[in-house]
Amino acid sequence: HKPDPTPAGWGPGRAYATLGSYDMTLLADDKATPIPFDGKAAEAGWNKIGEFEFTTTEIRLEISSQTDGEMVIADAIRWVPLD
């Protein structure tokens, strides 16, 4: 989830710094799945990063702090079951 860069009460010039690309790693079922993410192309709100099939309920998403932009934002994760 990428938060709205201009929430209520923030004046001009108070928006977020430039977002860049960064990597995430999904850890589940004894394997690591790399997930590249382009923060520059992300929209405010939910951004789909992929569809995954798990056999475990123990899942972790690691987010790298390395970016070609000025900051990394990671607000929330929403898991949606597939039919």
TAJOKA-V223586 format. One record per pair of residues at least 12 apart in sequence whose C-alpha atoms are under 6 Angstrom apart, sorted by the first residue. I is the first residue (numbers start at 0). GAP is how many residues later the second one is. Records with the same first field share a line. If there is no record, write none. Layout:
# TAJOKA-V223586
I=GAP  GAP
This chain:
# TAJOKA-V223586
0=44  45  74  75
1=42  43
2=41  42
3=40
16=53
17=51  52
18=20  21  50  51  52
19=19  20  47  48  49
20=16  17  18  46  47
21=15  45
22=12  13  14  41
23=38  39  40
24=36  37
25=34  35
26=32  33
27=31
28=27
